[in-house]
């Protein structure tokens, strides 16, 4: 199983409404991008994430599924039109589990 984790830090233009819309758009990717087996996103509640306030976790069966996810038009739409206009920084981390 492939696990894709993304942490988001928002810029000064990031209103709560815009951040909420990013979360809606991220959740909508499941079922609209082949290869996603699990998807969740949410808000950090501990304050231990060095200014990153929101996170995304996506699981895939194969590395190929992850590679196809990146350029998929649904994913590109979310990144280009909802995330990039309000992001300060993104941290992405991918790994393969032995499960």
N, C-alpha and C positions, 0 to 999 in steps of 0.2 A: 504494500500500500504506500502511496505517495502522499505526503502531507505538505501543504502550502500554507504558510502563515505570513500575514502582512499586518504590520502595525502602522497606524496613521497618526501624524502630528499635523494639526491644521494651522493655517495662516490667519492673519488678522481679518481677512474677508470672510471667514467661515462663521456665518450665523448658525444658530441652532437649527433653523429650518433647512439650511443647505446641508448640514451634517446629517440630519434626520433623513433627508432625501438620498444621500449617499448610502445609508444603511438600507433603505427600501430597495434601491437599485441593486446593491450587492446581493440581498436575499433573493431578488428576482432572477438572478443568474442560474440558480438551481432549477433544473427542468428545461432550461433554455440553452444550455451549453452541454453538448455530449461529453461524457466521461466524468462529470462531477457525481460522486457517490454520496457526498455529505458536504454541507456548507452551513457555517454559523458565523455570526458577527455580533459585536456588542461593545459596550463601554467598559473601560477599566474602572474598577471601584476601589482599588487599593492606593492609587497614587504612586506606585513604585515603578512606573514604566518610563521614567525619564522624559516626561512631557508627551509621550505617545498616549492618546486618550481612547482610541478605538482599535479594535482588532478584527481580523478576518481569518477564519480557518476553513480551508477547502481540502477535501480528500479525493484522491483519484486511485484507480486500480493500477495504472501504469505511468511510467515517465512520459510515454508518448501522449497520453491524455493531458498531462500537464503542459507539454510543449504545444499541443493543439489549442489549449485554453488561452494562452497568451495573446495570439493574434485573432482569436475568434471575434467576429463583429459585435456580439453582445458585450463581451468583456471590454473591447476597445471603446465602445460607446460609454460604458460606465467610467472607465479611466479618463478618457478624453473630455467628456462633457460634464461629469459630476465630481470626480476626485481631483484631477489636475488643477482646475480653477481655484480650489481652496486648500490645497495641500502645501504644507511647509516641508514635510519630510515623510518618506515612507521607508520602512525597513521590511524586507522580504526574506524569508528563510524557508528552504525546501529540504525535506529529508525523506528517506525511504525507511519504513518500519520493517521489522522482521516478523510481524504478526502473521 
